Amino acid sequence: MTTITSREVHLRSRPHGLPSADNFALVETELPAPAGDQVLIRNRFISVDPYMRGRMRDTRSYTPPFGLDEPLTGGAVGEVISSASEEFDAGDFVLHMLGWREYALAEARGLTKVDPSLAPLQSYLGVLGMPGVTAYVGLLDIGEPQPGETVFVSGAAGAVGAQVCQIAKIKGCRVVGTAGSAAKTRWLEEVAGVDATINYKETSNLRRALKQACPDGIDVYFENVGGAHLEAALQYMNNWGRIVVCGMISQYNATAAPPGPANLVLMIGRRLRMQGFIVSDHPERRDDFVRDVSGWMKEGRLKWEETVFEGIERAPEAFIGLFHGENLGKMLVKV
Ligand SMILES: NC(=O)c1ccc[n+]([C@@H]2O[C@H](COP(=O)([O-])OP(=O)(O)OC[C@H]3O[C@@H](n4cnc5c(N)ncnc54)[C@H](OP(=O)(O)O)[C@@H]3O)[C@@H](O)[C@H]2O)c1
């Protein structure tokens, strides 16, 4: 093998507000055969995730910004088609971070072998991958839910949210979730076993709807959305409640500073704890996560959905779709 032609998505310009197709460019490139400790991978599925929006800004954060006119990166799973490394053989399936492209020339040290006979390949990007660990660590370690408590989850029909809802049910909690369509709230109630749901796009008064859905107040709020959701949740938090700050997607495209919650003062009298977290800080929980989640999947206690866009050229559309609620469960691109 000499070279291989691959298509990859570059960041052409930094989005202002909601990203659009012209912020991205599809670029054809030639990859050489692997050398040294390299492996050539044919990507099968790539992940698009809300956190990538933060990396499109040129600001300091917990991860460096994406470079302009460079291929974007992110989670991907694929098949090794040739290898110069002793650790990997052609035919191995691997999880890695060189997404947004058809083929990846990767150093062996950045790859994790996965077994598609244990679970569908793409589930290593979702229910058994980064969003799954986020749900597991965020809910169990930071939220510390107790049986009988009420757990409120925003963004409940997304990759993280749907898993949080179901783990909370498994732990004996009453679960309330918000999502942005009737199809999503139906799935949450009929498939995921969520006790009460709110379609926040159809609700004129989120606070009142939440009060009705949580007659005993809220013990754990799993925050994926921010803004009006946080303000409404604060209003009904019980004493000693925990707010797990996982994400605030409603603010990721903001072009001006969003208003803070007007009722933050409630945290004092209610003795609330509000804690942010980043999933990559918790590698020690990986084995527990795999054991528990794969067990619940096998027992049929954990259901998951994927929304799949086909073709590398549709990756920007899939990414932008996250901000329009186009996904039920994990948003993926099949390449
Ligand atoms: N802290 C960490 O380590 C970590 C790790 C992974 C993810 N996260 C965060 O967790 C959250 C969920 O991530 P995910 O991967 O599971 O994404 P996701 O929920 O699968 O997809 C995003 C969903 O957010 C909802 N949404 C978009 N814009 C919204 C808005 N303005 N207001 C309310 N809802 C909106 C949409 O659903 P609707 O139809 O319901 O609107 C959309 O489907 C994100 O905030 C993400 O940044 C954090």
The ligand as an ORCA input file, in Angstrom:
! r2SCAN-3c Opt
* xyz 0 1
  N     -19.256     17.392     32.051
  C     -18.897     16.461     31.180
  O     -17.851     15.807     31.312
  C     -19.804     16.174     30.005
  C     -19.597     15.051     29.184
  C     -20.510     14.800     28.132
  C     -21.576     15.685     27.940
  N     -21.706     16.784     28.738
  C     -22.839     17.717     28.589
  O     -24.011     16.972     28.796
  C     -25.078     17.543     28.045
  C     -25.730     16.453     27.197
  O     -24.765     15.968     26.268
  P     -25.153     14.813     25.237
  O     -23.918     14.384     24.568
  O     -25.986     13.816     25.948
  O     -26.042     15.612     24.189
  P     -27.517     15.234     23.780
  O     -28.370     15.512     24.975
  O     -27.526     13.878     23.193
  O     -27.858     16.255     22.608
  C     -28.123     17.572     22.840
  C     -29.628     17.806     23.196
  O     -29.723     19.022     23.914
  C     -31.003     19.560     23.737
  N     -30.886     21.007     23.508
  C     -30.210     21.608     22.507
  N     -30.325     22.952     22.630
  C     -31.102     23.172     23.720
  C     -31.604     24.346     24.374
  N     -31.313     25.567     23.918
  N     -32.376     24.203     25.474
  C     -32.678     22.972     25.936
  N     -32.235     21.817     25.372
  C     -31.462     21.934     24.287
  C     -31.633     18.882     22.520
  O     -32.697     18.057     22.951
  P     -34.215     18.625     23.133
  O     -34.983     18.128     21.942
  O     -34.639     18.014     24.410
  O     -34.134     20.114     23.161
  C     -30.505     18.012     21.974
  O     -30.974     16.825     21.417
  C     -24.468     18.673     27.224
  O     -24.700     19.904     27.899
  C     -22.999     18.336     27.210
  O     -22.196     19.481     27.024
  C     -20.841     17.033     29.766
*
